């Protein structure tokens, strides 16, 4: 490529990398200055999803009509935060908007095989043992009724409120209450979103046992042509999956797995972990 074209390409790339994200859309149903609200959203811990959010500041009556009686809500289909221009007692409008923006963060991310919007983002949900809690009947993703306080999607949004200087304790289940580690992982999820599984490759001579650390919950797969495989919880010895050639297991609170490769001869073990 000629030097002039290389320089032009470099200039284009530099411009793309340095260009600020598009500003969020703000609507004030009673009129007023949009700038403070744009600055509020921009001041939150955020990623590129900021450019896809719409904030509607409405009268309390308008907000309650749109939010089924609540002062604020998030509409995932359109990425719209609706908030009343007066907050309920104990909260500021800024905190109310931060909570709803937490839902926008979750809606923009992946937490395969689950729905990040209802479960929370990958690192946060893994640390908070959301999968374990759901399996045990303690947490109820998506519940907006009697078990609202045990809804991890709502607890995630409130942890985001606290991450952004929100005051007071979270009103949600104490087992999902934010601490310094969960808030740091939430920040990491925003700044470095989980993009998908990591591929690992191990070679060896069967029979063999291969230990794999698993910090994140999700789907684990292992494949080795011509060999029987078994995936075991490294801590308890419980068998999570078994089969020939390829197996799939669900990581749900396990810190490490052991893949047992049976048979004879050399093997090439290909794995994917969250």
C-alpha positions in Angstrom: 0.0 0.0 0.0 1.4 3.4 -0.9 2.6 5.5 2.1 0.0 8.2 1.4 -2.8 5.7 1.6 -1.3 4.3 4.8 -1.2 7.7 6.4 -4.8 8.4 5.3 -6.0 5.0 6.8 -4.1 5.8 10.0 -5.8 9.2 10.2 -9.2 7.6 9.8 -8.6 5.0 12.5 -7.3 7.6 14.9 -10.4 9.7 14.3 -12.6 6.8 15.0 -10.8 5.9 18.2 -10.8 9.5 19.5 -14.4 10.3 18.5 -16.7 10.8 21.5 -19.7 8.5 21.8 -23.0 10.0 20.6 -24.8 11.9 23.3 -27.9 10.3 24.9 -31.3 11.5 23.9 -33.2 13.5 26.6 -36.9 14.6 26.5 -38.4 16.9 29.1 -42.2 16.8 28.8 -42.6 20.0 30.7 -39.8 21.7 28.8 -36.5 23.0 30.2 -32.8 22.7 29.7 -31.7 19.2 28.5 -28.0 19.9 29.2 -27.9 19.0 33.0 -29.6 15.7 32.2 -27.2 14.8 29.5 -24.3 15.7 31.9 -25.9 13.5 34.6 -26.0 10.4 32.3 -22.5 11.1 31.0 -21.2 11.3 34.6 -22.4 7.8 35.3 -20.0 4.8 34.9 -20.9 3.8 31.4 -19.7 2.3 28.1 -20.8 2.8 24.5 -24.4 1.9 25.4 -24.8 5.5 26.5 -25.5 6.5 22.9 -28.5 4.2 22.8 -30.4 5.4 25.8 -33.4 7.8 25.9 -34.2 9.6 29.1 -37.7 11.0 29.5 -38.2 13.4 32.5 -42.0 13.6 33.0 -44.5 14.8 35.5 -45.3 12.3 38.3 -48.7 11.7 36.8 -47.2 11.0 33.3 -44.5 8.7 34.8 -47.0 6.7 36.9 -49.2 6.3 33.9 -46.4 4.9 31.8 -44.7 3.0 34.6 -47.7 1.1 36.0 -47.9 3.4 39.1 -44.2 3.7 39.7 -42.2 6.9 39.6 -39.7 5.5 37.2 -39.1 2.5 34.9 -37.0 1.2 32.1 -38.4 0.1 28.7 -35.9 -2.4 27.2 -37.6 -2.6 23.8 -36.7 1.1 23.1 -33.9 1.7 25.7 -36.0 4.4 27.3 -35.8 5.5 31.0 -38.9 7.2 32.2 -38.6 9.2 35.4 -40.8 11.6 37.3 -39.4 15.1 37.9 -39.9 14.5 41.7 -38.4 11.5 43.4 -40.1 9.4 46.1 -39.0 10.0 49.7 -35.6 8.6 50.5 -34.2 9.0 46.9 -33.0 11.8 44.7 -34.0 12.0 41.0 -30.4 11.3 40.2 -30.5 8.0 42.1 -33.7 7.1 40.5 -32.3 7.6 37.1 -29.1 5.8 38.0 -31.1 2.7 39.0 -33.0 2.7 35.7 -29.7 3.2 33.8 -28.4 0.1 35.5 -31.2 -1.8 33.7 -30.0 -0.2 30.4 -26.4 -1.5 31.2 -27.7 -5.0 31.7 -29.9 -5.0 28.6 -26.9 -4.1 26.5 -24.8 -7.0 27.7 -24.5 -10.8 27.4 -24.7 -13.3 30.2 -25.2 -16.5 28.2 -27.1 -18.8 28.6 -29.1 -16.4 30.7 -30.7 -13.1 30.1 -28.5 -10.3 31.5 -31.4 -8.0 31.9 -33.0 -10.3 34.5 -29.9 -11.9 35.9 -27.4 -9.1 35.9 -24.1 -8.9 34.1 -21.7 -11.9 33.9 -19.0 -11.1 36.5 -21.5 -9.5 39.0 -24.0 -12.4 38.7 -21.3 -15.1 39.1 -19.9 -13.4 42.2 -23.4 -13.0 43.7 -24.2 -16.7 43.0 -27.3 -15.8 41.1 -27.4 -19.2 39.4 -27.0 -21.0 42.7 -29.7 -18.9 44.3 -32.2 -19.5 41.4 -31.6 -23.2 41.6 -32.2 -23.2 45.3 -35.4 -21.2 45.0 -34.0 -18.1 46.7 -33.8 -15.7 43.7 -36.5 -15.0 41.1 -35.2 -13.3 37.9 -37.8 -11.0 36.3 -40.3 -11.2 39.2 -42.0 -7.8 39.5 -44.6 -9.0 42.0 -44.4 -10.7 45.4 -40.7 -11.6 45.0 -39.5 -8.3 43.7 -36.9 -8.0 46.5 -35.4 -11.4 45.4 -35.2 -10.3 41.7 -31.5 -10.2 40.8 -32.1 -7.9 37.9 -33.5 -5.3 40.2 -30.7 -5.9 42.8 -28.2 -5.4 40.0 -29.8 -2.1 39.0 -29.7 -0.9 42.6 -26.0 -2.0 42.9 -25.4 0.2 39.9 -27.1 3.1 41.7 -24.8 2.6 44.7 -21.8 2.4 42.4 -22.7 5.9 41.2 -22.6 7.4 44.7 -26.1 6.3 45.6 -26.9 6.7 49.3 -28.3 4.2 51.8 -28.5 0.4 51.8 -30.1 -1.5 48.9 -33.7 -2.4 49.7 -33.3 -5.8 47.9 -32.4 -9.2 49.3 -29.4 -8.9 51.7 -27.8 -11.9 50.0 -27.5 -9.6 46.9 -26.3 -6.6 48.8 -23.4 -4.8 47.2 -19.9 -4.9 48.7 -16.6 -3.6 47.5 -15.9 -6.7 45.4 -19.3 -6.9 43.7 -19.1 -3.2 42.9 -15.6 -3.6 41.4 -16.8 -6.5 39.3 -19.8 -4.5 38.1 -17.5 -1.7 37.0 -15.4 -4.3 35.2 -18.5 -5.6 33.4 -19.2 -2.1 32.2 -15.7 -1.2 31.1 -14.8 -4.7 29.7 -18.1 -6.5 28.9 -18.0 -10.3 28.6 -17.9 -11.1 24.9 -18.3 -14.8 24.9 -16.6 -18.1 25.9 -12.9 -18.6 26.1 -11.3 -21.5 24.2 -8.8 -23.7 25.9 -6.8 -26.6 24.4 -5.0 -29.3 26.3 -3.0 -32.3 24.9 -2.0 -35.4 26.7 -2.1 -39.2 27.0 -5.2 -40.9 28.2 -6.4 -41.8 30.7 -6.0 -38.3 32.3 -7.6 -35.7 34.5 -7.5 -32.1 33.5 -8.4 -29.4 36.0 -9.9 -26.1 34.8 -10.5 -23.1 36.9 -14.0 -21.6 36.4 -14.5 -18.1 37.9 -17.7 -17.4 35.8 -21.0 -19.2 35.7 -22.4 -20.4 32.3 -21.9 -23.2 29.8 -18.8 -25.3 29.7 -18.1 -27.7 26.7 -15.3 -30.2 26.2 -14.5 -32.3 23.1 -11.9 -35.0 22.4 -12.4 -37.2 19.4 -12.4 -40.9 20.2 -12.5 -40.6 24.0 -15.1 -40.8 26.7 -15.3 -37.6 28.7 -16.7 -36.8 32.2 -17.0 -33.4 33.7 -16.7 -33.3 37.5 -17.1 -30.6 40.2 -13.5 -30.4 41.4 -14.6 -29.6 44.9 -17.3 -32.2 45.5 -16.7 -34.9 42.9 -20.3 -34.5 41.6 -20.6 -35.5 37.9 -22.0 -32.7 35.9 -21.8 -34.3 32.4 -20.5 -37.4 30.7 -20.4 -38.7 27.1 -18.3 -39.7 24.2 -16.4 -37.2 22.1 -18.2 -34.1 23.3 -19.9 -33.0 26.5 -21.7 -29.9 27.8 -22.1 -28.9 31.4 -23.6 -26.0 33.3 -21.2 -24.1 35.6 -23.3 -22.9 38.6 -21.1 -21.8 41.5 -18.2 -24.2 40.8 -14.8 -22.7 41.2 -13.1 -25.5 39.2 -13.9 -28.5 37.1 -12.1 -31.7 36.4 -12.4 -33.2 32.9 -11.8 -36.9 33.0 -10.5 -38.3 29.7 -10.9 -42.1 29.4 -9.6 -44.5 26.9 -6.0 -45.0 25.6 -3.6 -43.0 23.5 -3.0 -39.4 22.9 -5.8 -36.8 23.0 -6.5 -33.3 21.9 -9.0 -31.7 24.3 -10.8 -28.6 23.2 -12.8 -26.7 25.8 -14.9 -23.6 26.1 -15.5 -21.9 29.4 -17.4 -18.6 30.2 
